[in-house]
């Protein structure tokens, strides 16, 4: 190992160390990991890919594996256990220290949708009535590298949660101060069976860095940090983007052939659905042949209908995603608001579409058709097509959700094609009625 690598292992940022190890030759990766001091291993380990982390653990003898697993934070151990077969998970679980093993068994019992599935039990507790000096002394004596100590949590004699103390306030307290003087009593809490989305919403609304997790008896059983929530939000964001562009389960390491197979069905479905549009448009063949100017404004009609439909779909899916449309009244209010927004925006855009197209047609000779009537067709088609697309964007995700189908599908090619179909039918139907 050269001096530069050794210096990075001993002094570098954990992320830089992890990247160096990931980029090293496979036969050197384990050697580099073995050079790390155990106290630095947790910070580096959480930055490694799951594949390398599991491979490294498998390579260790039992005693070193036991030491490493007991050094890692609880949430990192849980992630490892969830990524391996049950037999290997049981072996790893047996290597944990007694108290840590019991806590981990309890954590694994929670469904992944429960807020408690995100919690860690590595935190510091202070008993009510403890003096400032004793609280500071106990912290120094008992704190572990994996413990979260930005905030300390106060409990009573029955282990019920009372409040929290920021570490800086504890260190700044004077000898004569009392613990309750620096205890924050109104901190936001989450209960173990609350949903993950509830935890995300609370952390975002109250701008906390950590939230205590309580059971039904108000006992403090864990904490959820902002980092835990951020990881979930990133995963959900990536998943939503994948669904939005209809590429299925995306894996960065997948081959080009595998990723092509994931995307191809949606593209083929889009071709078939566009043939349906072509079949409908054949009904207006005479109109298209006689009024060629209609083709100039077709992209605008389709684009604006797609834009307003996408906005309505996005807002509705977000409402469903954050459980804001669970009740009948909430759903009715959402539909009423979105329909009104769609109507107002459609009328305004339709009006401006009429003005712009009339000015354009006044300077461009498009045959015998009246620029005024052509502009009316464009403006009314914009308004009508956009309004119908907005309604589809509201009702289709709600209908899919009621049918227990993932509403994110509404952002795929199927809904885009439906919007195109309605917009074009409205456009050419109005043109046929007014100009022929």
VOFI-996846 format. One line per 8 residues: their letters; for each residue x, y, z of C-alpha. Coordinates in Angstrom, 1 decimal. Layout:
BEGIN
a> X/Y/Z ~ ...
***
This chain:
BEGIN
xxxxxxxx> 0.0/0.0/0.0 ~ 1.4/3.4/-0.9 ~ 1.6/6.4/1.4 ~ -1.3/8.2/-0.2 ~ -3.7/5.2/0.3 ~ -2.5/4.8/3.9 ~ -3.0/8.5/4.7 ~ -6.5/8.4/3.2
xxxxxxxx> -7.4/5.3/5.3 ~ -6.4/6.9/8.5 ~ -7.4/10.5/7.9 ~ -9.8/10.6/5.0 ~ -13.5/11.2/4.9 ~ -15.5/7.9/5.1 ~ -17.1/8.4/1.7 ~ -13.7/9.0/0.0
xxxxxxxx> -12.3/5.9/1.7 ~ -15.3/3.8/0.5 ~ -14.9/5.1/-3.1 ~ -11.2/4.3/-3.0 ~ -12.0/0.8/-1.9 ~ -14.8/0.3/-4.4 ~ -12.5/1.5/-7.3 ~ -9.6/-0.7/-6.2
xxxxxxxx> -8.8/-4.1/-7.8 ~ -11.1/-6.8/-6.4 ~ -8.1/-8.6/-4.9 ~ -7.1/-5.5/-2.9 ~ -10.5/-4.4/-1.6 ~ -10.5/-6.8/1.4 ~ -6.9/-5.9/2.2 ~ -7.8/-2.2/2.3
xxxxxxxx> -10.8/-2.9/4.5 ~ -8.7/-5.0/6.9 ~ -6.4/-2.0/7.3 ~ -9.2/0.2/8.7 ~ -9.3/0.6/12.5 ~ -12.5/-0.9/13.9 ~ -13.7/2.4/15.3 ~ -13.7/3.8/11.7
xxxxxxxx> -15.3/0.8/10.1 ~ -18.9/1.8/10.7 ~ -18.6/5.2/9.0 ~ -16.9/3.6/6.0 ~ -19.1/0.5/5.9 ~ -22.3/2.3/5.4 ~ -20.9/3.9/2.3 ~ -20.0/0.6/0.6
xxxxxxxx> -22.2/-1.1/-1.9 ~ -24.4/-3.9/-0.5 ~ -22.6/-6.5/-2.6 ~ -19.1/-5.5/-1.3 ~ -20.3/-5.1/2.3 ~ -21.8/-8.6/2.3 ~ -18.9/-10.2/0.6 ~ -16.5/-8.7/3.1
xxxxxxxx> -18.5/-9.9/6.1 ~ -18.7/-13.4/4.6 ~ -14.9/-13.5/4.2 ~ -14.2/-12.7/7.9 ~ -13.6/-15.4/10.6 ~ -16.3/-15.6/13.2 ~ -14.6/-13.5/15.9 ~ -13.9/-10.6/13.5
xxxxxxxx> -17.3/-10.9/12.0 ~ -18.8/-10.7/15.5 ~ -16.7/-7.6/16.4 ~ -17.7/-5.9/13.2 ~ -21.4/-6.6/13.5 ~ -21.4/-5.3/17.1 ~ -19.6/-2.1/16.0 ~ -22.1/-1.3/13.3
xxxxxxxx> -25.2/0.8/14.0 ~ -28.5/-1.0/14.4 ~ -30.1/0.3/11.2 ~ -27.0/-0.8/9.2 ~ -27.1/-4.3/10.7 ~ -30.8/-4.4/9.9 ~ -30.2/-3.5/6.3 ~ -27.6/-6.3/6.0
xxxxxxxx> -29.9/-8.9/7.5 ~ -32.7/-7.9/5.1 ~ -30.3/-8.5/2.1 ~ -29.3/-12.1/2.9 ~ -31.0/-15.5/3.0 ~ -32.8/-16.4/6.2 ~ -30.1/-19.0/7.2 ~ -27.3/-16.5/6.9
xxxxxxxx> -29.4/-13.8/8.6 ~ -29.9/-16.1/11.6 ~ -26.2/-16.8/11.8 ~ -25.4/-13.1/11.7 ~ -28.1/-12.4/14.3 ~ -26.6/-15.0/16.7 ~ -23.3/-13.1/16.7 ~ -24.8/-9.9/18.1
xxxxxxxx> -24.4/-9.1/21.8 ~ -27.4/-10.1/23.9 ~ -29.1/-6.7/24.3 ~ -28.4/-5.7/20.7 ~ -29.7/-9.1/19.5 ~ -33.0/-8.7/21.3 ~ -33.5/-5.1/20.0 ~ -32.7/-6.3/16.5
xxxxxxxx> -35.2/-9.2/16.7 ~ -37.8/-6.6/17.8 ~ -36.9/-4.2/14.9 ~ -37.2/-7.0/12.3 ~ -40.8/-7.7/13.4 ~ -42.0/-4.4/12.1 ~ -43.5/-4.2/8.6 ~ -41.5/-2.0/6.2
xxxxxxxx> -44.3/0.5/6.1 ~ -44.1/1.1/9.9 ~ -42.1/4.1/11.1 ~ -40.4/1.9/13.7 ~ -38.8/-0.1/10.9 ~ -36.6/2.9/10.3 ~ -35.6/3.5/13.9 ~ -32.2/3.0/15.6
xxxxxxxx> -31.8/2.1/19.2 ~ -28.3/3.7/19.5 ~ -29.1/6.8/21.6 ~ -28.4/8.1/25.0 ~ -31.0/8.3/27.8 ~ -31.0/10.4/30.9 ~ -33.2/9.6/33.9 ~ -35.5/12.4/35.3
xxxxxxxx> -34.0/14.2/38.3 ~ -30.4/13.4/37.4 ~ -28.0/16.3/38.2 ~ -26.2/18.1/35.4 ~ -22.9/16.8/36.6 ~ -24.0/13.2/36.8 ~ -25.7/13.4/33.4 ~ -22.5/14.8/31.8
xxxxxxxx> -20.3/12.2/33.6 ~ -22.6/9.3/32.6 ~ -22.5/10.4/29.0 ~ -18.7/10.5/28.9 ~ -18.4/7.1/30.5 ~ -21.0/5.2/28.6 ~ -21.2/6.7/25.1 ~ -20.3/4.4/22.2
xxxxxxxx> -19.0/5.4/18.8 ~ -22.3/4.3/17.2 ~ -24.5/6.3/19.6 ~ -26.5/9.3/18.4 ~ -25.6/12.1/20.9 ~ -26.7/15.3/19.2 ~ -29.8/15.1/21.4 ~ -30.2/13.2/24.7
xxxxxxxx> -33.6/11.8/25.7 ~ -35.1/12.2/29.2 ~ -37.3/9.5/30.7 ~ -39.0/9.0/34.0 ~ -38.7/6.1/36.4 ~ -41.2/4.1/34.3 ~ -39.1/4.7/31.2 ~ -41.9/7.0/29.8
xxxxxxxx> -40.6/9.7/27.4 ~ -40.5/13.2/28.8 ~ -38.4/15.3/26.4 ~ -35.0/15.9/25.0 ~ -31.8/17.9/25.6 ~ -29.5/19.2/23.0 ~ -25.9/18.1/23.7 ~ -24.6/21.7/23.4
xxxxxxxx> -27.2/22.8/26.1 ~ -26.0/20.1/28.5 ~ -22.4/21.0/28.0 ~ -23.1/24.7/28.5 ~ -25.3/24.2/31.6 ~ -23.9/25.4/35.0 ~ -23.5/23.2/38.0 ~ -26.4/24.7/39.8
xxxxxxxx> -28.8/24.4/36.8 ~ -31.6/21.7/36.9 ~ -32.2/19.2/34.2 ~ -35.7/20.3/33.6 ~ -34.5/23.8/32.8 ~ -32.8/22.6/29.6 ~ -35.2/19.8/28.7 ~ -37.4/20.5/25.6
xxxxxxxx> -40.8/19.1/26.5 ~ -42.8/19.7/23.3 ~ -40.6/17.8/20.8 ~ -42.5/16.0/18.0 ~ -42.8/12.2/18.5 ~ -43.8/9.3/16.3 ~ -45.5/6.1/17.4 ~ -44.2/2.7/16.5
xxxxxxxx> -47.1/1.7/14.3 ~ -47.4/5.1/12.5 ~ -46.6/4.9/8.8 ~ -43.3/5.9/7.3 ~ -45.1/8.6/5.4 ~ -46.4/10.0/8.7 ~ -42.8/10.2/9.9 ~ -41.6/11.9/6.7
xxxxxxxx> -44.4/14.4/7.0 ~ -43.7/15.2/10.6 ~ -40.0/15.5/10.1 ~ -40.5/17.8/7.2 ~ -43.3/19.9/8.8 ~ -41.4/20.5/12.1 ~ -37.9/20.7/10.6 ~ -36.5/18.3/13.3
xxxxxxxx> -33.2/16.4/12.9 ~ -34.4/13.5/15.1 ~ -37.8/12.2/16.4 ~ -38.3/9.8/19.3 ~ -40.3/6.7/18.6 ~ -42.7/5.7/21.4 ~ -44.8/2.6/21.9 ~ -48.4/2.6/23.1
xxxxxxxx> -47.3/3.0/26.8 ~ -45.3/6.1/25.8 ~ -42.1/4.3/26.4 ~ -39.1/5.5/24.3 ~ -38.1/2.5/22.1 ~ -36.0/4.2/19.4 ~ -35.3/7.3/17.4 ~ -35.6/8.2/13.7
xxxxxxxx> -33.0/10.6/12.3 ~ -33.3/13.0/9.4 ~ -30.7/10.9/7.6 ~ -32.9/7.8/7.8 ~ -35.8/9.8/6.4 ~ -33.7/11.3/3.6 ~ -32.6/7.9/2.5 ~ -36.3/6.8/2.2
xxxxxxxx> -37.2/10.0/0.3 ~ -34.3/9.5/-2.2 ~ -35.4/5.9/-2.8 ~ -39.0/6.9/-3.3 ~ -38.0/9.7/-5.6 ~ -35.9/7.4/-7.8 ~ -38.8/4.9/-7.8 ~ -41.3/7.5/-8.9
xxxxxxxx> -39.0/8.7/-11.7 ~ -38.7/5.1/-12.9 ~ -42.5/4.8/-13.0 ~ -42.9/8.2/-14.6 ~ -40.8/7.2/-17.6 ~ -42.2/3.6/-17.5 ~ -38.9/1.8/-17.4 ~ -39.8/-0.8/-14.7
xxxxxxxx> -37.4/-1.8/-11.9 ~ -34.2/0.0/-12.8 ~ -30.9/-1.5/-11.8 ~ -27.7/0.4/-12.6 ~ -25.7/-2.8/-13.0 ~ -28.2/-4.4/-15.4 ~ -27.0/-5.2/-18.9 ~ -28.2/-3.2/-21.9
xxxxxxxx> -30.3/-6.2/-23.0 ~ -32.0/-6.5/-19.7 ~ -32.8/-2.8/-19.5 ~ -34.0/-2.9/-23.1 ~ -36.5/-5.6/-22.2 ~ -37.8/-3.5/-19.3 ~ -38.6/-0.5/-21.5 ~ -39.6/-2.2/-24.8
xxxxxxxx> -43.1/-3.4/-23.7 ~ -44.1/0.2/-22.9 ~ -42.9/1.4/-26.2 ~ -44.7/-1.3/-28.1 ~ -47.9/-0.5/-26.1 ~ -47.5/3.1/-27.1 ~ -47.3/2.2/-30.8 ~ -50.6/0.2/-30.5
xxxxxxxx> -52.4/2.9/-28.7 ~ -51.3/5.5/-31.2 ~ -52.7/3.3/-34.0 ~ -56.0/3.7/-32.1 ~ -55.6/7.4/-32.4 ~ -54.9/7.0/-36.1 ~ -58.1/5.0/-36.5 ~ -60.2/7.8/-34.9
xxxxxxxx> -58.5/10.5/-37.0 ~ -59.4/8.6/-40.1 ~ -63.0/9.6/-39.4 ~ -61.9/13.2/-40.0 ~ -59.9/12.5/-43.2 ~ -62.1/14.8/-45.3 ~ -61.6/17.7/-42.8 ~ -57.8/17.2/-42.7
xxxxxxxx> -57.6/17.1/-46.5 ~ -59.6/20.3/-47.0 ~ -58.2/22.4/-44.2 ~ -54.5/21.8/-44.2 ~ -53.9/24.7/-41.8 ~ -55.2/22.5/-38.9 ~ -52.0/20.5/-39.0 ~ -50.0/23.7/-38.0
xxxxxxxx> -51.7/23.9/-34.7 ~ -51.9/20.2/-33.9 ~ -48.6/20.1/-31.8 ~ -49.9/23.0/-29.7 ~ -53.2/21.3/-29.0 ~ -51.5/18.0/-28.0 ~ -48.8/19.7/-26.0 ~ -51.1/21.9/-23.9
xxxxxxxx> -53.5/19.0/-23.2 ~ -50.6/16.9/-22.1 ~ -49.2/19.6/-19.9 ~ -52.4/20.3/-18.0 ~ -53.1/16.6/-17.7 ~ -49.7/15.9/-16.3 ~ -50.1/18.6/-13.7 ~ -53.4/17.2/-12.6
xxxxxxxx> -52.0/13.7/-12.5 ~ -49.0/14.7/-10.5 ~ -51.0/16.6/-7.9 ~ -53.5/13.8/-7.5 ~ -50.8/11.1/-7.2 ~ -49.0/13.2/-4.5 ~ -52.3/13.5/-2.6 ~ -52.9/9.8/-2.7
xxxxxxxx> -49.2/9.1/-1.9 ~ -49.4/11.3/1.2 ~ -52.8/9.9/2.4 ~ -54.5/13.2/1.9 ~ -57.3/11.7/-0.1 ~ -58.3/8.9/2.2 ~ -61.7/10.2/3.2 ~ -64.7/11.0/1.0
xxxxxxxx> -64.8/14.7/1.9 ~ -61.0/15.1/1.1 ~ -61.5/13.4/-2.2 ~ -64.5/15.6/-3.2 ~ -62.6/18.8/-2.2 ~ -59.6/17.7/-4.3 ~ -61.7/16.9/-7.3 ~ -63.7/20.2/-7.0
xxxxxxxx> -60.5/22.2/-6.7 ~ -58.7/20.5/-9.5 ~ -61.7/20.7/-11.9 ~ -62.0/24.4/-11.2 ~ -58.3/25.0/-11.7 ~ -58.5/23.0/-14.9 ~ -61.5/25.0/-16.1 ~ -60.0/28.4/-15.4
xxxxxxxx> -56.6/27.5/-16.9 ~ -58.3/26.0/-20.0 ~ -60.4/29.1/-20.6 ~ -57.5/31.5/-20.2 ~ -55.1/29.4/-22.4 ~ -57.9/29.0/-25.0 ~ -58.4/32.7/-25.1 ~ -54.7/33.5/-25.6
xxxxxxxx> -54.6/30.6/-28.1 ~ -57.4/32.3/-30.1 ~ -55.5/35.7/-30.1 ~ -52.1/34.2/-31.1 ~ -53.5/32.0/-33.8 ~ -55.6/34.8/-35.2 ~ -52.6/37.1/-35.4 ~ -50.5/34.4/-37.0
xxxxxxxx> -53.2/33.5/-39.6 ~ -53.7/37.1/-40.5 ~ -50.1/37.3/-41.8 ~ -49.9/33.7/-43.3 ~ -52.1/32.8/-46.3 ~ -53.6/29.4/-45.6 ~ -56.1/29.2/-48.5 ~ -59.7/30.2/-48.5
xxxxxxxx> -60.5/29.6/-44.9 ~ -61.3/32.6/-42.7 ~ -58.5/33.3/-40.2 ~ -61.1/34.3/-37.6 ~ -63.0/31.0/-37.8 ~ -59.7/29.0/-37.8 ~ -58.6/30.9/-34.7 ~ -61.9/30.2/-33.0
xxxxxxxx> -61.4/26.5/-33.8 ~ -57.9/26.6/-32.3 ~ -58.9/28.5/-29.2 ~ -62.0/26.4/-28.4 ~ -60.1/23.2/-29.1 ~ -57.4/24.3/-26.7 ~ -59.9/25.0/-24.0 ~ -62.0/21.9/-24.6
xxxxxxxx> -59.0/19.5/-25.0 ~ -57.2/20.9/-21.9 ~ -60.3/20.7/-19.7 ~ -61.0/17.1/-20.6 ~ -57.3/16.2/-20.0 ~ -57.4/17.9/-16.6 ~ -60.5/15.9/-15.7 ~ -58.8/12.7/-16.8
xxxxxxxx> -55.7/13.6/-14.8 ~ -57.9/13.9/-11.7 ~ -60.2/10.9/-12.0 ~ -58.0/8.2/-13.5 ~ -55.4/8.0/-10.6 ~ -58.3/8.0/-8.1 ~ -60.0/5.3/-10.0 ~ -56.8/3.2/-10.2
xxxxxxxx> -56.2/3.6/-6.5 ~ -59.8/2.4/-5.7 ~ -59.1/-0.6/-7.9 ~ -55.9/-1.3/-5.9 ~ -53.8/-0.5/-8.9 ~ -50.7/1.7/-8.4 ~ -51.8/5.2/-9.5 ~ -48.3/6.1/-10.6
xxxxxxxx> -49.2/4.0/-13.8 ~ -51.3/7.1/-14.7 ~ -48.2/8.9/-15.7 ~ -47.3/6.3/-18.3 ~ -47.9/6.1/-22.0 ~ -51.5/4.9/-21.6 ~ -52.7/8.1/-20.0 ~ -50.6/10.2/-22.4
xxxxxxxx> -52.4/8.5/-25.3 ~ -55.8/9.0/-23.8 ~ -55.0/12.7/-23.5 ~ -53.9/12.8/-27.1 ~ -57.0/11.0/-28.2 ~ -59.4/13.3/-26.5 ~ -57.5/16.5/-27.6 ~ -57.4/15.5/-31.3
xxxxxxxx> -61.0/14.3/-31.4 ~ -62.2/17.6/-29.9 ~ -60.0/19.6/-32.3 ~ -61.1/17.9/-35.5 ~ -64.7/17.6/-34.4 ~ -65.0/21.3/-33.7 ~ -63.2/22.0/-37.1 ~ -65.6/19.8/-38.9
xxxx> -68.6/21.4/-37.3 ~ -67.5/25.0/-37.9 ~ -65.5/24.9/-41.2 ~ -67.2/22.4/-43.4
***
